[in-house]
């Protein structure tokens, strides 16, 4: 596996100057699987962000399904920053911002979900290109997980491999019986500028605890579509 620092390469065409493309996600997927992804998904996950730059996606939560145990899990995880949806919201606005993490050589993902009352829920996580699978995602209080990157049904899928807690100088690997189950996140194209996001947690014995589906579009491009539609 190539070093993450080597995954940005300059590419130029006759009608545009050289740009930097981020190949870090691409390096985690076999060539044949990557080729099965729609071009819009491949482009979204090779977009290079400079330090301090963000990619913003706006859309709506379609539905959030929490079982009783899933709801308890989400409430308990408030202690580490509430990394899961805490209520059964549906048909509400949502925004996702992806920012390059210069210090950690990864990306910071921030998701905002509107609620019926009060402030939106903000969920933060950091993806870093390291560990046994090549990708880890961390939330609060040192809690994180190793992720496998797969292609399933023409969608890019992130699936938890193991959970861990980072303490000063040591990493504790959580036994499976202490984890909430397998977390799966998928990104599937629904158009040239839009995609479907699905988050699911499924326990080996208890079945599905949580499922959230949302639809997003590139924020800038979505604005341009609205402006074009308004022209005579």
Secondary structure, DSSP 4 states (H G I P E B T S, - for coil): ---GGG-EEEEEETTEEEEEEE-TTGGGS-HHHHHTS-HHHHHHTTB---BT-EEEEEEEEEEEEE-HHHHHHHHHGGGGT--S--S---SEEEEEEEEEETTTTEEEEEEEE--SSSSPEEEEEEEES-STTS-EEE-STTEEEEEEEEEETTEEEEEEEEEEEEETTEEEEPPGGGS--EEEEEEEESSSSEEEEEEEEEETTTEEEEEEEEEEEEHHHHHHHHHHHH--
